[in-house]
């Protein structure tokens, strides 16, 4: 114990990280896009009742492009994403209230918003892609009719007549329409029940005629047991995409010579496609991409040469890298840190210099109150390597008695096909700054560790995840880091189900809290939306019947 620290019982330390601060919402950044007029992104603002505002930053000046009451959010698949696209000197976006497509200008001084489509919120659009030469939008359309399952299609919207023409139909789900640089080909993803996109989907490349209709199509990759993610054209003839065909989400190249894995790596370059428009890599030239490489859950940016597969480290100062996008001098992304708020940053690739563009707010708390996550690796009950982040108690002027060990809070993340994050989290720091230890468990089924790790939860939801949480507790007991008699567990949504199962199946946990958790699997299967309607079939298998 440092001489400046006062000995106090664990769990009783006074902290400036209050319940009010913990419950307060922060601005959320998403969907970064570059244009010749500046960098754009969406800000979800809790102080405007959660309104999502499209913002452009030009010459260090920020401007809101979408005035109230417009809110930029798609509800396709309910989770949305891909809610806007840059279109020459303007932007098209999906409005949250009515799910129609609107347009606004990027020209200085222009504030007019014009409506393109004219439906109600039973017809929704997402993953907007601009076809400049044909003056049309390519999008995923989802149509809801009472008494039947929603219908998803790939459509082209004429930006003069607003007429929507169906380009492709017949699959349960569509995503990621990406137009080649010469606008002659269109790449897109499809998948069908009962798969989720991280289970298995297919990548098609279609040839377009002069009016933008599909005249031929080629199945490039994917299947019921291969997950494909984020196709991007790096040249008019060459397509890059992510696939887990080799067990990890790695980069692949497709052109007239065939398909090959760019870099066979036991790390992940993709993510679970819960939303449209997700980007984990970005092309910066005809042979180089910058990618978010996730090695056993830990993220870093790297250069990848798609011709020779060489991977070169670029950046590892941040805890997360979201919404990667190309800029004139390099890249932009949303940067997370373990001891600071998220920021929108630009990085100059010539010298790796980072410039802050926007931040979630001002942090007036001494960083000595923040516990830094330590990754722990342990064997679960089946002898399988499992990962978690451990946060020890931390306080600049308090320390626990030498003869005591701190109580432990176990966190079970949502999804369940998701992962524990390393970004600053006030809900964690609320406890650690008061003398609790916290462990955030990436149980089997989590992303960031390869396909086999994700599949460990197949047929075992509520069993395997609980066992991995129990194993984390036992590991921390064996290393003498926590009090075995004071262990709590908490989770939300799918993590709430893990919490409830843990409380009724294991004596390790003395108390728990399920926040908006799942408690009735039959009700979930009956009432949930189309995107997740068959999710349980892989998670609990025969028990679903």
PELIN-V254618 format. One record per pair of residues at least 24 apart in sequence whose ideal C-beta (glycine too) atoms are under 10 Angstrom apart, sorted by the first residue. I is the first residue (numbers start at 0). J is the second residue. Records with the same first field share a line. If there is no record, write none. Layout:
BEGIN
I=J ; J
END
This chain:
BEGIN
0=397 ; 398 ; 399 ; 400 ; 401
1=395 ; 396 ; 398
3=395 ; 396 ; 398
4=394 ; 395 ; 396 ; 397 ; 398 ; 399
5=394 ; 396 ; 397 ; 398
6=397 ; 398 ; 399 ; 400 ; 401 ; 403
7=394 ; 396 ; 397 ; 398 ; 399 ; 400 ; 433 ; 434
8=397 ; 399 ; 400 ; 403 ; 405 ; 434
9=392 ; 397 ; 398 ; 399 ; 400 ; 403 ; 404 ; 405 ; 406 ; 433 ; 434 ; 435 ; 436 ; 481 ; 482 ; 485
10=392 ; 399 ; 403 ; 405 ; 406 ; 430 ; 433 ; 434 ; 435 ; 482 ; 485
11=397 ; 399 ; 433 ; 434
12=368 ; 392 ; 393 ; 394 ; 396 ; 397 ; 398 ; 399 ; 431 ; 432 ; 433 ; 434 ; 435
13=394 ; 396 ; 397 ; 432 ; 433 ; 434
14=364 ; 368 ; 394 ; 397 ; 428 ; 429 ; 430 ; 431 ; 432 ; 433 ; 434
15=363 ; 364 ; 365 ; 368 ; 432
16=364 ; 368 ; 369 ; 425 ; 426 ; 427 ; 428 ; 429 ; 430 ; 431 ; 432 ; 433
17=425 ; 429
18=425 ; 429
20=363 ; 364 ; 425 ; 428 ; 429
21=424 ; 425 ; 426 ; 427 ; 428 ; 429 ; 430
22=425 ; 426 ; 429
23=360 ; 425
24=49 ; 359
25=340 ; 341 ; 358 ; 359 ; 360 ; 423 ; 425
26=52 ; 340 ; 341 ; 357 ; 358 ; 359 ; 360
27=51 ; 333 ; 341 ; 359
28=54 ; 321 ; 322 ; 332 ; 333 ; 334 ; 341 ; 342 ; 343 ; 356 ; 357 ; 358 ; 359
29=71 ; 72 ; 79 ; 80 ; 82 ; 274 ; 276 ; 277 ; 321 ; 322 ; 333
30=71 ; 79 ; 80 ; 81 ; 82 ; 83 ; 84 ; 92 ; 274 ; 275 ; 276 ; 277 ; 278 ; 321 ; 322 ; 324 ; 333
31=276 ; 278 ; 281 ; 321 ; 322 ; 323 ; 324 ; 325 ; 326 ; 330 ; 331 ; 332 ; 333 ; 343 ; 344 ; 345 ; 356
32=83 ; 84 ; 85 ; 90 ; 276 ; 278 ; 322 ; 324 ; 325 ; 331
33=85 ; 281 ; 324 ; 325 ; 326 ; 327 ; 330 ; 331 ; 345
34=85 ; 86 ; 87 ; 88 ; 89 ; 90 ; 105
35=85 ; 87 ; 88 ; 105 ; 327
36=62 ; 64 ; 85 ; 88 ; 89 ; 90 ; 104 ; 105 ; 106 ; 107
37=61 ; 62 ; 105 ; 326 ; 327 ; 356
38=324 ; 326 ; 327 ; 331 ; 343 ; 345 ; 356 ; 357
39=64 ; 83 ; 84 ; 85 ; 90 ; 105 ; 324 ; 331
40=83 ; 322 ; 324 ; 331 ; 333 ; 343 ; 356 ; 357
41=65 ; 70 ; 71 ; 72 ; 80 ; 82 ; 83 ; 92 ; 276 ; 322
42=71 ; 343 ; 357 ; 359
43=70 ; 71 ; 72
44=70
49=95
50=95
51=79 ; 82 ; 83 ; 92 ; 93 ; 94 ; 95
53=82 ; 83 ; 90 ; 92 ; 103
54=343 ; 356 ; 357
55=85 ; 90 ; 105
56=331 ; 343 ; 345 ; 356 ; 357
57=105 ; 107
59=354 ; 356
60=107
61=356 ; 357
62=105 ; 107 ; 110
63=110
64=89 ; 90 ; 92 ; 103 ; 104 ; 105 ; 109 ; 110 ; 112
65=90 ; 92 ; 94 ; 101 ; 103 ; 110 ; 112
66=103 ; 110 ; 112
68=94 ; 95 ; 96
69=94 ; 95 ; 96 ; 101 ; 103 ; 112
70=94 ; 95 ; 96
71=95 ; 101
72=96 ; 98 ; 125
73=98 ; 100 ; 123 ; 124 ; 125 ; 126 ; 127 ; 138 ; 139 ; 141 ; 274 ; 275 ; 276
74=98 ; 120 ; 123 ; 124 ; 125 ; 141 ; 143 ; 528
75=123 ; 124 ; 125 ; 126 ; 138 ; 139 ; 140 ; 141 ; 149 ; 151 ; 172 ; 173 ; 174 ; 274 ; 275 ; 529 ; 530
76=123 ; 125 ; 139 ; 141 ; 149 ; 151 ; 172 ; 174 ; 196 ; 272 ; 273 ; 274 ; 275 ; 528 ; 529 ; 530 ; 531
77=123 ; 141 ; 149 ; 273 ; 274 ; 527 ; 528 ; 529 ; 530 ; 531
78=125 ; 272 ; 273 ; 274 ; 275 ; 528 ; 530 ; 531
79=123 ; 125 ; 126 ; 273 ; 274 ; 275 ; 276
80=125 ; 126 ; 139 ; 174 ; 272 ; 273 ; 274 ; 275 ; 276 ; 277
81=124 ; 125 ; 126 ; 127 ; 128 ; 138 ; 139 ; 174 ; 175 ; 176 ; 274 ; 275 ; 276 ; 277
82=124 ; 125 ; 126 ; 127 ; 274 ; 275 ; 276
83=127 ; 276
84=126 ; 127 ; 128 ; 129 ; 136 ; 137 ; 138 ; 276
85=127 ; 129
86=127 ; 128 ; 129 ; 130 ; 131 ; 134 ; 135 ; 136 ; 158
87=129 ; 131 ; 134
89=113 ; 129 ; 158
90=127 ; 129
91=115 ; 116 ; 124 ; 127 ; 128 ; 129 ; 136 ; 138 ; 156 ; 158
92=124 ; 127
93=123 ; 124 ; 125 ; 126 ; 127 ; 138
94=120 ; 124
95=120
96=120
97=121 ; 122 ; 123
98=122 ; 123 ; 124 ; 125 ; 140 ; 141 ; 143
99=123 ; 124 ; 161
100=124 ; 127 ; 136 ; 138 ; 156 ; 158 ; 161 ; 163
102=136 ; 158
114=161
115=156 ; 157 ; 158 ; 159 ; 160 ; 161
116=140 ; 156 ; 161 ; 162 ; 163
117=161
118=142 ; 161 ; 163
119=143
121=145 ; 149
122=163
123=149 ; 151
124=154 ; 156 ; 163
125=151 ; 173 ; 174 ; 274 ; 275 ; 276
126=153 ; 173 ; 174 ; 175 ; 176 ; 177 ; 187 ; 188 ; 274 ; 275 ; 276
127=156 ; 176 ; 275 ; 276
128=153 ; 155 ; 175 ; 176 ; 177 ; 178 ; 185 ; 187 ; 276
129=158 ; 178
130=155 ; 156 ; 158 ; 176 ; 178 ; 182 ; 185 ; 207 ; 211
131=178 ; 182
132=178 ; 181 ; 182 ; 183 ; 209 ; 211
133=157 ; 158 ; 178 ; 182 ; 207 ; 209 ; 210 ; 211
134=158 ; 159 ; 211
135=159 ; 160 ; 162 ; 163 ; 164 ; 210 ; 211
136=161 ; 163 ; 176
137=166 ; 176 ; 177 ; 178 ; 185 ; 187 ; 207 ; 211
138=163 ; 166 ; 173 ; 176 ; 275
139=172 ; 173 ; 174 ; 175 ; 176 ; 187 ; 188 ; 275
140=165 ; 166 ; 168 ; 173
141=172 ; 173 ; 528 ; 529 ; 530
143=528 ; 529
148=192 ; 528 ; 529 ; 532
149=528 ; 529 ; 530 ; 532
150=529
151=189 ; 529 ; 530
153=185 ; 187 ; 188 ; 189 ; 203 ; 205 ; 213
155=185 ; 207 ; 210 ; 211 ; 212 ; 213
157=211
164=210 ; 211 ; 212
165=212 ; 213
166=205 ; 207 ; 211 ; 212 ; 213
167=203 ; 205 ; 213 ; 216
170=200 ; 201 ; 203
171=529 ; 530 ; 532 ; 533
172=196 ; 200 ; 272 ; 529 ; 530
173=200 ; 203 ; 275
174=200 ; 228 ; 229 ; 230 ; 272 ; 274 ; 275 ; 276 ; 277
175=200 ; 202 ; 227 ; 228 ; 229 ; 230 ; 231 ; 240 ; 272 ; 275 ; 276 ; 277
176=205 ; 230 ; 275
177=204 ; 229 ; 230 ; 231 ; 232 ; 238 ; 240
178=207 ; 211 ; 232
179=204 ; 206 ; 207 ; 232 ; 234 ; 235 ; 236 ; 237 ; 238
180=232 ; 233 ; 234 ; 235 ; 236 ; 237
181=232 ; 234 ; 235 ; 236
182=207 ; 209 ; 211 ; 235
183=207 ; 208 ; 209 ; 235 ; 236
184=213 ; 215 ; 216 ; 217 ; 232 ; 235 ; 236 ; 238
185=211 ; 213 ; 216 ; 230 ; 232
186=217 ; 219 ; 227 ; 230 ; 231 ; 232 ; 238 ; 239 ; 240 ; 253
187=213 ; 216 ; 230
188=220 ; 221 ; 226 ; 227 ; 228 ; 229 ; 230 ; 240 ; 272
189=218 ; 221 ; 227
190=221 ; 222 ; 223 ; 226 ; 227 ; 272
191=223 ; 533
192=529 ; 532 ; 533 ; 534 ; 536
193=223 ; 532 ; 533 ; 534 ; 535 ; 536 ; 537 ; 543
194=222 ; 223 ; 224 ; 226 ; 533 ; 534 ; 536 ; 537
195=226 ; 271 ; 272 ; 273 ; 416 ; 530 ; 531 ; 533 ; 534 ; 536 ; 537 ; 538
196=221 ; 226 ; 227 ; 228 ; 271 ; 272 ; 273 ; 416 ; 530
197=226 ; 227 ; 228 ; 243 ; 248 ; 269 ; 270 ; 271 ; 272 ; 273 ; 416 ; 446 ; 450 ; 453 ; 454 ; 537
198=223 ; 224 ; 225 ; 226 ; 416 ; 450 ; 453 ; 454 ; 457 ; 533 ; 534 ; 536 ; 537
199=223 ; 224 ; 225 ; 226 ; 227 ; 243
200=225 ; 226 ; 227 ; 228 ; 242 ; 272
201=225 ; 227
202=227 ; 228 ; 230 ; 238 ; 240 ; 241 ; 242 ; 251 ; 253 ; 258
203=230
204=230 ; 232 ; 238 ; 253
217=253
219=251 ; 253 ; 258
220=244 ; 251 ; 253 ; 258
224=450 ; 454
225=450
226=269 ; 271 ; 272 ; 450 ; 453
227=251 ; 269 ; 272
228=267 ; 268 ; 269 ; 270 ; 271 ; 272 ; 277 ; 278 ; 279 ; 280
229=268 ; 269 ; 270 ; 272 ; 276 ; 277 ; 278 ; 279 ; 280 ; 281 ; 323
231=278 ; 280 ; 281 ; 282 ; 288
232=282
233=282 ; 283 ; 284 ; 285 ; 286 ; 287 ; 288 ; 305
234=282 ; 284 ; 285 ; 286
237=282 ; 285 ; 286 ; 305
239=280 ; 282 ; 288 ; 290 ; 303 ; 305
240=269 ; 280
241=267 ; 268 ; 269 ; 270 ; 279 ; 280 ; 290
242=268 ; 269
243=267 ; 268 ; 269 ; 449 ; 450 ; 451 ; 453
244=450
245=449 ; 450
246=449 ; 450 ; 451 ; 452
247=293 ; 448 ; 449 ; 450 ; 451 ; 452
248=279 ; 293 ; 446 ; 447 ; 449 ; 450 ; 453
249=290 ; 303 ; 308
250=279 ; 280 ; 288 ; 290 ; 303 ; 305 ; 308 ; 310
251=305
252=305 ; 306 ; 308
259=305 ; 308
260=308
261=288 ; 290 ; 303 ; 304 ; 305 ; 306 ; 307 ; 308 ; 309 ; 310
262=290 ; 292 ; 301 ; 303 ; 304 ; 305 ; 307 ; 308 ; 309 ; 310
263=308
264=292 ; 294 ; 301 ; 303 ; 308 ; 310
265=294 ; 295 ; 448 ; 449
266=290 ; 292 ; 293 ; 294 ; 295 ; 297 ; 298 ; 299 ; 301 ; 310 ; 447 ; 448 ; 449
267=291 ; 292 ; 293 ; 294 ; 295 ; 296 ; 298 ; 418 ; 446 ; 447 ; 448 ; 449 ; 450 ; 452 ; 453
268=292 ; 293 ; 301 ; 303 ; 310
269=293 ; 446
270=321 ; 416 ; 417 ; 418 ; 446 ; 447
271=414 ; 416 ; 417 ; 418 ; 445 ; 446 ; 447 ; 453
272=416
273=414 ; 416 ; 417 ; 446 ; 530 ; 531
276=322
277=321 ; 322 ; 323
278=321 ; 322 ; 323 ; 324 ; 325 ; 332
279=320 ; 321 ; 322 ; 323
280=323
281=322 ; 323 ; 324 ; 325 ; 326 ; 330 ; 331 ; 332
282=325
283=325 ; 326 ; 329 ; 330 ; 348
284=325
287=311 ; 348
288=323 ; 325
289=313 ; 314 ; 320 ; 323 ; 324 ; 325 ; 329 ; 330 ; 332 ; 346 ; 348
290=320 ; 323
291=319 ; 320 ; 321 ; 323 ; 332
292=320
293=319 ; 320 ; 418 ; 446 ; 447 ; 448 ; 449
294=447 ; 448
295=374 ; 376 ; 384 ; 386 ; 441 ; 447 ; 448 ; 449 ; 452
296=374 ; 376 ; 386 ; 387 ; 388 ; 418 ; 419 ; 420 ; 421 ; 441 ; 445 ; 446 ; 447 ; 448 ; 452
297=374 ; 386 ; 388 ; 421 ; 447
298=335 ; 420 ; 421 ; 447
300=330 ; 332 ; 334 ; 346 ; 351
302=348
313=346 ; 348 ; 351
314=346 ; 348 ; 351 ; 353
316=351 ; 353
317=341 ; 342 ; 344 ; 353 ; 421 ; 422
318=371 ; 372 ; 420 ; 421 ; 422 ; 423
319=420 ; 421 ; 422
320=344 ; 346
321=422
328=352 ; 354
329=353 ; 354
331=356
333=357 ; 359 ; 422
334=358 ; 422
335=420 ; 421 ; 422 ; 423 ; 424
336=366 ; 369 ; 421 ; 422 ; 423
337=366 ; 369 ; 370 ; 371 ; 372 ; 388 ; 390 ; 420 ; 421 ; 422 ; 423 ; 424
338=362 ; 364 ; 366 ; 367 ; 368 ; 369 ; 370 ; 371 ; 422 ; 423 ; 428
339=366 ; 369 ; 422 ; 423
340=422 ; 423 ; 425
341=422 ; 423
359=423
362=423
364=423 ; 425 ; 428 ; 432
365=394 ; 395 ; 396
366=393 ; 395 ; 423
367=393 ; 394 ; 395 ; 396 ; 432
368=393 ; 394 ; 395 ; 396 ; 428 ; 431 ; 432 ; 433
369=393 ; 423 ; 424 ; 425 ; 427 ; 428 ; 431 ; 432
370=394 ; 424 ; 427 ; 428 ; 430 ; 431 ; 432 ; 435 ; 436 ; 437
371=421 ; 423 ; 431
372=419 ; 420 ; 421 ; 422 ; 423 ; 424 ; 427 ; 431 ; 437 ; 438 ; 439
373=438
374=419 ; 421 ; 441
375=438 ; 440 ; 471 ; 474 ; 475 ; 478 ; 480
376=474
377=467 ; 470 ; 471 ; 473 ; 474 ; 475 ; 477 ; 478
378=470 ; 473 ; 474
379=442 ; 443 ; 455 ; 463 ; 466 ; 467 ; 468 ; 469 ; 470 ; 471 ; 473 ; 474
380=463 ; 466 ; 467 ; 469 ; 470 ; 473
381=443 ; 455 ; 463 ; 466 ; 467 ; 470
383=443 ; 451 ; 452 ; 455 ; 463 ; 466 ; 467 ; 470
384=443 ; 448 ; 452
385=440 ; 441 ; 442 ; 443 ; 445 ; 448 ; 452 ; 455 ; 463 ; 466 ; 467 ; 468 ; 470 ; 471 ; 474
386=418 ; 419 ; 439 ; 440 ; 441 ; 442 ; 443 ; 445 ; 447 ; 448 ; 452 ; 467 ; 471
387=419 ; 438 ; 439 ; 440 ; 441 ; 442 ; 445 ; 467 ; 468 ; 470 ; 471 ; 472 ; 474 ; 475
388=419 ; 420 ; 421 ; 427 ; 437 ; 438 ; 439 ; 440 ; 441 ; 471
389=436 ; 437 ; 438 ; 439 ; 440 ; 471 ; 474 ; 475 ; 478 ; 480 ; 481
390=424 ; 427 ; 428 ; 430 ; 431 ; 435 ; 436 ; 437 ; 438 ; 439
391=431 ; 435 ; 436 ; 437 ; 438 ; 480 ; 481
392=430 ; 431 ; 432 ; 433 ; 434 ; 435 ; 436 ; 437 ; 481
393=428 ; 431 ; 432 ; 434 ; 436
394=431 ; 432 ; 433 ; 434
395=432
397=432 ; 433 ; 434
398=434
399=434 ; 482
403=434 ; 482 ; 485
404=436 ; 475 ; 476 ; 479 ; 480 ; 481 ; 482 ; 483 ; 484 ; 485
405=430 ; 431 ; 433 ; 434 ; 435 ; 436 ; 437 ; 475 ; 480 ; 481 ; 482 ; 485
406=430 ; 433 ; 434 ; 435 ; 436 ; 437 ; 481 ; 482 ; 484 ; 485 ; 486 ; 487 ; 509 ; 510
407=435 ; 436 ; 437 ; 438 ; 471 ; 472 ; 475 ; 476 ; 480 ; 481 ; 482 ; 483 ; 485 ; 486 ; 487 ; 488 ; 507 ; 508
408=435 ; 436 ; 437 ; 438 ; 439 ; 481 ; 485 ; 486 ; 487 ; 488 ; 489 ; 510 ; 511 ; 512
409=436 ; 437 ; 438 ; 439 ; 440 ; 468 ; 469 ; 471 ; 472 ; 475 ; 481 ; 486 ; 487 ; 488 ; 489 ; 490 ; 497 ; 498 ; 501 ; 507 ; 508 ; 511
410=437 ; 438 ; 439 ; 440 ; 468 ; 471 ; 487 ; 488 ; 489 ; 490 ; 491 ; 494 ; 497 ; 498
411=439 ; 440 ; 442 ; 464 ; 465 ; 467 ; 468 ; 488 ; 489 ; 490 ; 491 ; 492 ; 493 ; 494 ; 495 ; 496 ; 497 ; 498 ; 499 ; 500 ; 501 ; 511 ; 513 ; 516
412=439 ; 440 ; 441 ; 442 ; 444 ; 445 ; 464 ; 490 ; 491 ; 492 ; 493 ; 494 ; 497
413=490 ; 491 ; 492 ; 493 ; 494 ; 495 ; 496 ; 497 ; 514 ; 515 ; 516 ; 517
414=442 ; 444 ; 445 ; 446 ; 456 ; 464 ; 492 ; 493 ; 494 ; 497 ; 534 ; 538
415=442 ; 443 ; 444 ; 445 ; 446 ; 453 ; 456 ; 460 ; 461 ; 463 ; 464 ; 490 ; 492 ; 493 ; 494 ; 496 ; 497 ; 517 ; 534 ; 538
416=444 ; 445 ; 446 ; 453 ; 456 ; 493 ; 534 ; 537 ; 538
417=441 ; 444 ; 445 ; 446 ; 447 ; 492 ; 493 ; 494
418=442 ; 444 ; 445 ; 446 ; 447 ; 448 ; 453
419=445 ; 447 ; 494
426=489 ; 491 ; 514
430=487 ; 489
435=481 ; 485 ; 487
436=475 ; 480 ; 481 ; 482 ; 485 ; 486
437=481 ; 487 ; 489
438=468 ; 471 ; 472 ; 474 ; 475 ; 480 ; 481 ; 486 ; 488
439=471
440=464 ; 465 ; 467 ; 468 ; 469 ; 470 ; 471 ; 472 ; 488 ; 490 ; 494 ; 497
441=467 ; 471
442=466 ; 467 ; 468 ; 470 ; 471 ; 494 ; 497
443=467
444=493 ; 497 ; 538
454=537
456=537 ; 538 ; 539
457=536 ; 537 ; 538 ; 539 ; 540
458=536 ; 537 ; 538 ; 539 ; 540 ; 541 ; 542 ; 543
459=538 ; 539 ; 540 ; 542
460=493 ; 496 ; 497 ; 500 ; 517 ; 520 ; 534 ; 535 ; 537 ; 538 ; 539 ; 540 ; 542
461=493 ; 496 ; 497 ; 499 ; 500 ; 501 ; 503 ; 504 ; 517 ; 520 ; 538 ; 539 ; 542
462=497 ; 500 ; 504 ; 539 ; 542
463=497 ; 538
464=490 ; 493 ; 494 ; 496 ; 497 ; 498 ; 500 ; 501 ; 538
465=496 ; 497 ; 498 ; 499 ; 500 ; 501 ; 502 ; 503 ; 504 ; 505 ; 507 ; 508
466=501 ; 504 ; 505
467=497
468=494 ; 497 ; 498 ; 500 ; 501 ; 505 ; 507 ; 508
469=501 ; 504 ; 505 ; 506 ; 507 ; 508
470=507
471=507
472=501 ; 505 ; 507 ; 508
473=507
476=507
483=507 ; 509
484=509
485=509 ; 510
486=510 ; 511
487=511 ; 512
488=512 ; 513
489=513 ; 514 ; 516
490=514 ; 515 ; 516 ; 517
491=515 ; 516 ; 517
492=516 ; 517
493=517 ; 523 ; 531 ; 534 ; 538
496=520 ; 523 ; 538
END
